[in-house]
């Protein structure tokens, strides 16, 4: 039997973001008989370090602080020495910074290299598009997490079909699954908990969720709204909550590592984003058996079957969202039926085991 192939997964930092979580999951789920996984990052520390270390996965800290000073050259030297020492055979970049850094170097060193692109480019400043085009040209494959993102890259940036590899995100169904969760005092008397878990950025549009919730609350006073996360919009959205008179019905919880516990407190998970690739939080909520309501953006329609394993609405349509929340609040049997179907779909179609096997097949084909 051949020895496991050493491969390097790279990400800007090992925090709580989607790219970091995707890397950590894949690093732990790849078949150790086929791959010896190493991880590289630009920033020391982070929430993912402990789980990677516990899994015996070595972490390389690259001293890159800017692409415009000598730390980029130092980082390239450190990476080259590491690649030689450990016989790295393939590099996988999980975000734009590491893609821009590692893809040209890997091609110079004649290594196969792949790069994730799991978002729509209108979210980033135009000047950064040129740097991403370098990644487009030189990477052996561009990995996307939704057919919608693939169409975006083909239609708007001219990438060829055969250069794009679609791999939907996977969910750890041994971590995210239906189970009761003890609710804190704020929610103990709630008739229904509606919620969302995300980084609090503008494109998540939680103002839409709060406005729709405010319209439904007078008809169902026992409703409660739970928002878990942190980010640049936190203060603005807390202010908007208070303007809508929701201070006694809406709770903001700081970012936590115990995401499954907080998701299980929610009966209904609502995603109101104006742009998404294939959102992990929505998939995890489905796996936990939440009745999911989501804006029909990006890869979200690929994730759920509208009316069966979740409900879709037009992004930004407060009236449609409010009407859907009213119908869910009035029909607990429907809510439970849709939540159960969501858990089954997440388990059977989007397991992390399936996602890791798919990525392992791509690596094998390049090696």
Secondary structure, DSSP 4 states (H G I P E B T S, - for coil): -PPPEEEEEEES--SSSHHHHHHHHHHHHS-TTTEEEEEEESSS--TTHHHHHHTT-EEEE---S-TTSHHHHHHHHHHHHHHHHHT--EEEE-SHHHHHHHHHHHHHTT-EEEEE--S-GGGS-THHHHHHHHHHHH-SEEEESSHHHHHHHHHHH---GGGEEE----B-TTTS-----PPPGGGTT-SEEEEEE----GGG-HHHHHHHHHHHHTT-TTEEEEEE--STTHHHHHHHHHHTT-TTTEEEE---S-HHHHHHT-SEEEE--S--SS-HHHHHHHHTTPEEEEE--TTHHHHS-BTTTBEEE-TT-HHHHHHHHHHHHH-HHHHHHHHHHHHHHHHHHSBHHHHHHHHHHHHHHH-
